[in-house]
Amino acid sequence: MKIEDRRGESLPEATVTVDDEELIDLLQGLADVVEGTREHLHFNQVGGPQLVVRRDAEGDADPIGRQLDWWVGPMILVGTIFLIIGAVTFVRWAINLVG
């Protein structure tokens, strides 16, 4: 069993407190996930905590790939800025060469 936060980082421990009706709903939802009638189980409270349960086989096989956007986006931005600066510098050089 892996317990993780929203960023995919492992948590050493989590405590879930439920009443009898919530426990029955949780067990029925877990049975649906095991039987394949649900892709995942999502318990949430309005404005409160959330619990998401999914099968390991259905999970993210590449957690690094899930975080890819965090560093690819800034790299593209920096590359674009260097490209624009380089184009402006090249145009200035070409104008000075002709004129």
C-alpha positions as CSV (number, residue, x, y, z in Angstrom):
1,M,0.0,0.0,0.0
2,K,1.3,3.4,-0.9
3,I,-0.1,6.5,0.7
4,E,0.8,9.7,-1.1
5,D,-0.1,13.4,-1.1
6,R,-1.3,15.4,-4.1
7,R,2.2,15.8,-5.4
8,G,2.8,12.1,-5.4
9,E,5.2,12.1,-2.4
10,S,4.8,9.2,0.0
11,L,3.3,9.8,3.5
12,P,4.5,7.5,6.3
13,E,1.1,7.4,8.0
14,A,-2.5,8.6,7.6
15,T,-5.5,8.3,9.8
16,V,-9.0,8.1,8.4
17,T,-11.8,8.4,10.9
18,V,-15.3,7.2,9.6
19,D,-18.6,6.5,11.2
20,D,-20.5,3.2,10.5
21,E,-22.3,4.5,7.4
22,E,-19.2,5.9,5.9
23,L,-17.4,2.7,6.6
24,I,-20.1,0.7,4.7
25,D,-19.9,3.2,1.8
26,L,-16.1,2.9,1.8
27,L,-16.2,-0.9,1.8
28,Q,-18.8,-1.0,-1.0
29,G,-16.8,1.5,-3.0
30,L,-13.6,-0.6,-2.5
31,A,-15.5,-3.7,-3.7
32,D,-16.5,-1.8,-6.9
33,V,-12.9,-0.8,-7.5
34,V,-11.8,-4.5,-7.1
35,E,-14.6,-5.8,-9.3
36,G,-13.7,-3.2,-12.0
37,T,-17.0,-1.4,-12.0
38,R,-15.3,1.8,-10.9
39,E,-11.9,3.1,-12.0
40,H,-11.2,4.7,-8.6
41,L,-13.0,5.6,-5.4
42,H,-13.2,9.3,-4.4
43,F,-14.6,10.4,-1.0
44,N,-14.7,14.1,-0.3
45,Q,-16.3,16.5,2.1
46,V,-17.5,19.9,1.1
47,G,-14.6,22.2,1.8
48,G,-12.8,19.4,3.7
49,P,-10.4,16.5,3.2
50,Q,-10.6,14.0,0.4
51,L,-9.7,10.4,0.1
52,V,-9.0,8.8,-3.3
53,V,-8.4,5.0,-3.7
54,R,-7.2,3.4,-6.9
55,R,-5.8,0.0,-7.8
56,D,-2.1,-0.3,-8.3
57,A,-2.6,-1.6,-11.8
58,E,-4.7,1.5,-12.7
59,G,-2.1,3.8,-11.1
60,D,0.4,6.1,-12.6
61,A,3.3,3.9,-13.8
62,D,5.6,6.9,-14.3
63,P,5.4,9.3,-11.4
64,I,8.3,11.3,-12.8
65,G,6.5,11.8,-16.0
66,R,3.5,13.2,-14.1
67,Q,5.8,15.9,-12.8
68,L,7.3,16.6,-16.2
69,D,5.3,19.8,-16.7
70,W,7.0,21.4,-13.7
71,W,10.4,21.7,-15.4
72,V,9.6,21.4,-19.1
73,G,7.4,24.5,-19.1
74,P,10.1,26.8,-17.6
75,M,12.7,25.3,-20.0
76,I,10.5,26.2,-23.0
77,L,10.0,29.7,-21.6
78,V,13.7,30.3,-21.1
79,G,14.5,28.8,-24.6
80,T,11.9,31.1,-26.2
81,I,13.4,34.2,-24.4
82,F,16.9,33.2,-25.6
83,L,15.6,32.7,-29.2
84,I,13.9,36.2,-29.2
85,I,17.1,37.8,-27.8
86,G,19.2,36.0,-30.4
87,A,16.9,37.0,-33.2
88,V,17.0,40.7,-32.2
89,T,20.8,40.6,-31.9
90,F,21.0,38.9,-35.3
91,V,18.7,41.6,-36.9
92,R,20.8,44.4,-35.4
93,W,24.0,42.8,-36.6
94,A,22.5,42.4,-40.2
95,I,21.4,46.0,-40.2
96,N,24.8,47.2,-39.1
97,L,26.5,45.0,-41.8
98,V,24.3,46.4,-44.6
99,G,24.1,50.0,-43.5
